[in-house]
């Protein structure tokens, strides 16, 4: 499954995700969505269950793309 990452603009930390079939996201003053999708290895787990892993393995670049560290 591929997902978009929601990230905090101030420090580029990943704060959530949106499944590839639900890409309706409105940028706001504090958060934006990644410009690309990344593989989500275990779709059965919630973001809360793996948030530390996501932030330790992925990062947001200046152009808004999400990449592996």
Secondary structure, DSSP 8 states (H G I E B T S, - for coil): -EEEEEEETTT--EEEEEETT-------SSEEEEEEEEE-S-TTS-HHHHHHHHHHHEEE-TTS-EEE-
